[in-house]
Amino acid sequence: MLLDAGAVSRCRRRVHLEHDPTMVDAVRAAPDPAGEQRKADAEAHRRAVADDLAPHQPGWTEVAPGKAAERERDTLAALAAGAPFIWGGLLPADHTAGRRGGAELLVRTEHGYLPVLVVRHKVTDPGEGACTSTLSDLNPDKADTDSQRKLRPQPRDQLRLAHLRRLLEASGYAEPDRALGGAIGLDADVVVWHDLAATNWPGGRTALQEYDVRFADRLAVARAAMSGDEPLARPSRILECRRCPWWPICEAELLSTRDVSLVVRGEDATELRSVGVTTVDKLAAVDPEAADAPMLGGVSTTDAVALARAWRNDLTVVRKVAEVVVPRADVEVDVDMESFGEGGAYLWGCLLSGVDIGVRRGYRAFATWEPVPTPDEGRSFAEFWTWLTWVRSTAEARGLSFRAYCYNEMAENRWMFSSVERFGELPGVPSEDEVSAFVRSDEWFDLYRSVNDQFLCAQGKGLKVIAPVAGFAWRDPEAGGENSMRWYRHAVGLDGGPAVRAQRDRLLQYNEDDVRATFTLREWMASSAVHAIPYFGDL
């Protein structure tokens, strides 16, 4: 029984199913194309980083792909020879502890080796205090406190580094004096070093302590599954389920038992089970005003009961309030941004509606079709901001109220501030203070918050779930954020092929439908038609 680092962050039930011999022939969900693409992108990123690093690191040793036994043998030989840098190594499996795994990079210090991950996500944020070293000199002895970057914690990275630390210890090649682990992120500009012995985890634990507890638990789960003992992990719906290949198996079991996690997830489901509320029906029967009503953390008890009653009645949405209110204005703009992962925001789509102010109403897009990240992204953002400012000022000059709407402002806000940070010197790009004043004003309204405050959504609160309740339908049957990533790759020729104009048109139509969806949703919320949605108090 050997587990890799991924098991530590994986759902306990998934670990069970992966090691249950009776599940070998079980029908699983088809591979998620978006997930497969992310894996391919991550592999390409690792290869690009290796190709950039290798020429500048004397003594660079690369372990060739092959069978596990061959890779272990070659890695052990490189460790024994004291190779300064070992790329793609597979460390000797620790059969006693039940561990296996490999590191993108092993860096030799004076007394041993430290692991370094290469990941396709950000490992730092703007700020100060991260411990970093340059890519031209990977030696952690040359690392220093960074005045430009602060650490982005990334718990999964730390747990994986702890896993590699334990493997290095078992093989006798870990540096004894420092429990450090490095990570090179999406920007591939520095190595950020994590102190795995620092007490910066909840409860004053270290990353190593957290890892040891989790690994022991997952190993016990896997061993029980393998031996056919009583399962140590039962199915319970969590966020990870939507992309898990085992979801069809878990979903069938949860539906058959009408498990309470079908409407409340995570720790709330655990808390309800602990007081005997194991099913949706039992939750629906709870009196949320009773003195002994269970206390929940993720949602209020009242909302949890309402969700259960909605689910029991096969309702996607119920009203939390008798009268739904959504703020309106004379001049309105719906905004939706499209980004490509961490690369950048390539499209800002706007739908202008309301009183005629002499500006063409309807949909318009501000886009760059150069692969992000690109300086041209700054140009398209500047054009978007200039147009939005013009509409706002024109409305104000005519004595008209203005409001811009989005659905879940976190993404738009993030990329507005990021654009200011990266392209602030370009004409038309606003200052940070200007963006901050706008997003904090009443003129910027997050429709998601309004939905969250006034509706309970048994199937989720995403726009693709809620807008159809208001009567809206996307023209593209495959419309969705994950699919748009694939369309974008073809639209800009990201994989080396020619740019496909039809995919650009597809993305523009998708974005237009997104802003029309928020417009339709807002119109519906402000109309009498919303009263067709049952009110919780009447269930």
LINLIN-V384622 format. One record per residue. PHI is phi in whole degrees, -180 to 180 (NA if undefined). Layout:
# LINLIN-V384622
phi: <PHI & PHI>
This chain:
# LINLIN-V384622
phi: <NA & -127 & -111 & -93 & -65 & -61 & -61 & -67 & -98 & -87 & -55 & -62 & -67 & -63 & -59 & -60 & -64 & -66 & -117 & -87 & -62 & -78 & -101 & -57 & -102 & -67 & -79 & -111 & -68 & -64 & -55 & -76 & -57 & -66 & -66 & -63 & -67 & -62 & -64 & -65 & -64 & -64 & -65 & -64 & -65 & -61 & -64 & -65 & -65 & -61 & -65 & -76 & -77 & -52 & -65 & -107 & -119 & -58 & 84 & -62 & -125 & -115 & -83 & -71 & -60 & 166 & -68 & -57 & -63 & -69 & -66 & -60 & -61 & -68 & -66 & -64 & -64 & -67 & -63 & -64 & -80 & 74 & -57 & -63 & -138 & -120 & -101 & 73 & -75 & -114 & -71 & -57 & -64 & -100 & -69 & -68 & -90 & 81 & -119 & -147 & 159 & -135 & -121 & -59 & -146 & -117 & -111 & -84 & -112 & -64 & -118 & 168 & -120 & -123 & -86 & -133 & -93 & -121 & -126 & -103 & -149 & -74 & -114 & -138 & -127 & -59 & 153 & -154 & 110 & -69 & -93 & -133 & -133 & -77 & -74 & -78 & -144 & -79 & -62 & -65 & -65 & -94 & -71 & -147 & -71 & -86 & -88 & -113 & -135 & -114 & -70 & -95 & -54 & 48 & -54 & -62 & -62 & -64 & -67 & -67 & -65 & -64 & -60 & -68 & -59 & -66 & -66 & -64 & -62 & -64 & -87 & 86 & -117 & -75 & -64 & -77 & -91 & -136 & -97 & -102 & -145 & -109 & -144 & -108 & -97 & -59 & -72 & 49 & -111 & -148 & -100 & -100 & -105 & -100 & -90 & -74 & -103 & -79 & -86 & -112 & -101 & -51 & 78 & 74 & -83 & -95 & -61 & -65 & -66 & -61 & -61 & -60 & -66 & -66 & -65 & -60 & -66 & -65 & -66 & -64 & -61 & -65 & -67 & -63 & -65 & -64 & -91 & 78 & -73 & -56 & -59 & -92 & -138 & -104 & -66 & -157 & -71 & -135 & -61 & -62 & -59 & -66 & -118 & -88 & -65 & -90 & -58 & -56 & -70 & -67 & -60 & -60 & -69 & -65 & -67 & -66 & -99 & 52 & -61 & -63 & -70 & -68 & -121 & -131 & -112 & 58 & -68 & -65 & -64 & -63 & -63 & -65 & -62 & -66 & -109 & 88 & -91 & -98 & -123 & -61 & -65 & -66 & -67 & -62 & -88 & -69 & -91 & -66 & -91 & -69 & -64 & -97 & -63 & -63 & -97 & -117 & -105 & -77 & -135 & -73 & -62 & -60 & -67 & -63 & -65 & -63 & -61 & -64 & -68 & -66 & -62 & -62 & -96 & 58 & -103 & -73 & -138 & -132 & -83 & -87 & -122 & -70 & -124 & -85 & -127 & -137 & -65 & -122 & -146 & -66 & -119 & -128 & -132 & -96 & -123 & -144 & -107 & -117 & -125 & -114 & 53 & -93 & -70 & 158 & -101 & -99 & -151 & -117 & -104 & -134 & -122 & -93 & -145 & 102 & -63 & -71 & -116 & 85 & -111 & -55 & -84 & 108 & -92 & -146 & -125 & -119 & -137 & -121 & -112 & -86 & -56 & -80 & -76 & -153 & -58 & -66 & -61 & -65 & -63 & -68 & -66 & -61 & -66 & -60 & -66 & -62 & -65 & -62 & -64 & -63 & -63 & -60 & -69 & -65 & -62 & -63 & -63 & -97 & 73 & -107 & -79 & -135 & -153 & -111 & -122 & -140 & -121 & 72 & -71 & -57 & -69 & -62 & -62 & -58 & -79 & -65 & -67 & -64 & -65 & -62 & -64 & -88 & -125 & -58 & -85 & -81 & -60 & 91 & -80 & -74 & -83 & -61 & -64 & -64 & -65 & -61 & -63 & -68 & -70 & -91 & -86 & -72 & -79 & -117 & -123 & -93 & -67 & -59 & -63 & -65 & -63 & -62 & -76 & -116 & -132 & -110 & -120 & -71 & -109 & 108 & -111 & -63 & -60 & -68 & -92 & -83 & -60 & -60 & -63 & -85 & 97 & -96 & -137 & -74 & -70 & -87 & -66 & -103 & -57 & 171 & -61 & -65 & -66 & -63 & -64 & -67 & -61 & -64 & -57 & -74 & -63 & -113 & 66 & -68 & -96 & 96 & -85 & -71 & -66 & -104 & -62 & -61 & -75 & -63 & -62 & -65 & -66 & -64 & -65 & -62 & -67 & -61 & -64 & -61 & -73 & -69 & -66 & -67 & -62 & -62 & -62 & -66 & -61 & -65 & -63 & -91 & -107 & -71 & -62 & -65 & -72 & -71 & -80 & -59 & -91 & -52 & -63 & -96 & -70>
